[in-house]
């Protein structure tokens, strides 16, 4: 299965890393947080039905909690 991360998500991850590294004063803390988030990407790529289905206009997506954030996924059935 191919894992694709949107450019917007990559930019947000960079912003999160920068903020956490600056606020904590420790790049390792920021790196561990980003790794924790991206580990969920890989888990969702292997198990696309994991998480709870969303309501309304996001019916084809599911969500998985990641710390205090939520990771939304949409399986690409054509891949």
ZILINSUL-V224364 format. One line per field, one symbol per residue. ss: DSSP state (H for helix, E for strand, L for the rest). A space follows every 50 residues. Layout:
ss=???
//
This chain:
ss=LLLLLLHHHHHHHHHHHHHHHHHHLLHHHHHHHHHHHHHHHHHHHHLLLL LEELLHHHLLLEEEEELLEEEEELLLLLL
//
